Amino acid sequence: MATDLHELLRSLRVWDPETIELPAFDPAAAPGEPLALFTEWFAQAVAAGQTEPHTMSLATADADGTPDVRIVMLHGADADGWSFATHAGSRKGRQLAARPYAALAFYWPVQGRQIRLRGPVTAAPSQEGQADLHARSTGALAAALTGRQSEVLASTDELARASERAWEQAQREPDAPVPSWTLYRLRPEEVEFFQGDARRRHVRLRYRRTEAGWATELLWP
């Protein structure tokens, strides 16, 4: 029997009160800049058991303005911006070269929270990208060494052979350079914090970067 997608969708719930406890959020008590609140919410998501809280959606656009989105891993967040990495020749790398502006979104359903950022993106110096790569796992290095990200693949056998060679090299040369591997930083112009509410009175607090610093405002849900 075929699956009825619409019936299945209607059967699902968001933030089931039997399993999810939505925390209170008082925007008046929020810190004056978004990095501090992001760090606080991130730590709370980890403590609440959120699966892979460091994954995020990354939205970019190509030279024609056609949007694209995928899930990537957060490599860090500090005064210089929120960082992620990829090959410069990958699809997202090429898109960032053509349009160095992007958006990020975190979703932590265990607490009904979202965080959205958007702003210009810059590539970190090569040595920083290489240091970031070599601080990660052997598997991460092997994946980077496999390379050819986003290119057309002839067969899964070809991937298996290339991956095996890359794993051998990563284990033999843990500091092997990957020149195309690039660390990118998004310096947000806007950061929005969304706290879900059981009665749909969601709290949305937006930070906007101004010449005088960060300004905050509430948004209708």
N, C-alpha and C positions, 0 to 999 in steps of 0.2 A: 504494500500500500504506500502510495506516495506521501511524502511529508507535506502537510499544509503549513506553509511558512507563516501566513498571517495568523492562523490559529495558535501556532507556537509562540509567535511574538506577543499575542494578547495574554498568554498564560504566564509570562515572565513579569517579575516585579523588580523595581529599583529600590535599593536600600531597605530590604525586608526587615521590619522592626524586630522580628524574631531572632535575627542574626547580626544586625547592624545597629550600633548605637552612634547616632550623629552627635558629635560634640558641639557645644555652644561656641560661638565666635563673636566677640565684641570688637567691632572694628575701631571703636574709640580707644581701645587699649593696644592697638597694633603699633609696632615700632615705626620710626620715621622713615625707614628705608626698607625696600623689599627683600634684600638678601637675608637680613636677620629673621624676618618672618618665614621666608622659604626654609631656612635652616631649622627653625623651630618646628614647622609643619613636617619637614622631611623626617626629623627625629621621631616625631609622634607617629608618623606612618609606619616607620620601622618597628617601633614599640608595639603598635597595634597589630602587627603581623601582616602588613600589606605585602603581597608577593611582588618582587622585583620593583620596588618603588623608584629605582634609579633609571627605569626605562621611560622614554618620552616620545611623543610624536614630533617629528621634524618636518615642517612644511617649507618648501622652496618653490621657485618658479623658474622656467627656462627662459631663454632669450625672447621668446614670443609672448611670455606672460602666462603660459599654461601651468597651472599649479600641479604640485606633486607632494606626496606625504608618505612617510614611512616611520617605523619605530627604530630608535637608536638608543644608545646608552649614554647617560650623563657621566662625563669624566671629571667634572669639578665645577664649582661655582665660587667666585670671589669678586673682588672689586673690578676685575678686568672683564667679567662676564661669565656666562654659562658655557661650558666647553663640551665638545664632542669631537670625534675623529673619523676620518675616512680617507680613502685614496683620492688624490686630487683629480684623477681621471675617471672616477666613478660618475654615475649620473648626477648625484647630488653635488659632487665636487665641481663638475662642469656647470651645473646650474648656479652654484654660488659664485663661480668665476664670472658668469654672465650677469647675474643679479645678486650682489652680495648683501642680501637682506633675507631674513627668515623668521619663522614663528615656531615656538615650542609649546607643547601642552603636556602636562602631567595629569593623570587621573588616578586617584586613590579611592576606589569605591568602598573600602573597608571603613572609611570615615566620611564618605560623601563629599570628597574634596577634589577640586581641580585648581591647577595653576597654569596660567597662560602668559607667554612672553612673546614680544616681537621687537625686532630691532636689527641694526646692521651687523654683519658678520665679517670678521677678519681672520686671516690665517696667522697662527703663531709662528715664530721663527722655527726653522727646521729642527734645530737642536732640541727645542722644547717638545716638538712632536715625537722625535725619536726617543727622548727620555720618557715621555708618557707611554709610548708603546712598550719599551723594554721594562717598565715597571709593572706591566700586566703579566698574564699567564703565558705559559708556553703555547697553549692553544691559540691565544690571541695573536702571538707572533707568527705562528704557523699560518693562520688565516690571512694575515697581512702579506706574508711571503708568497702565498698562493697567487695573490694578485688577480688582475684581469677583471676586477669587480664591474658588474653591469654589462660586460661583453657577452655576446651570444656564445652559448656552450654547445659543442657538438654532441656530447653524450655524458652520462654520469660516470662512465668508465674513465673518460679524460679527466674529469674532476678528481676522481679517486687517485689517479696516478700523480697528478700535480700536487694534491694535498699530501700524499705520502712523502713525496720529495721535500715538501715544505716542512713537514713535521720532523723529518730527519735533520734538516738544516737547522731548525729552531732548537732542537735538542743538542746539536753539535756546536752551534754558534748562538748562544742566547743574546748576544749583542749585535746580531746581524742587522745591518741597516736596511731600511725599506724607504728609498728616497721619495716615493709617491705618497707615503703615509703622512697625513696632515692633521694637525690639531687646529680646530676652528673655535672661535669664541664669539658668542652672540652677546652684544652689549645692549641690554634692553632699553627701549624708549618707553615701553609700557609693560607693566606686570599686573595681572589680575588674579586675585585670590577669591575662589568660589567655595562657600560652605553650604552644602545642601541642608534643607530643613524639611521635616516630615510633613508640614502643612504647606509646603511649596513657598515659604517665605525665605527663599534662599538669600544669603548675604553675599554680595559681590563688592569687593573693595579693589579699586584700581589705583595703582601708583603711576604717575606720569612724570617723566624726567623733564625738568625745566632748567633754565639758566640759574635759578636760585636754589636748585636742589630738587627733591622729590615732592610732588604735590599729590594729595590723595582725594578720592571722591567715591561716593557710593553709586552703584548702578541698580536700576530696577532689574528684578530677576527675569 
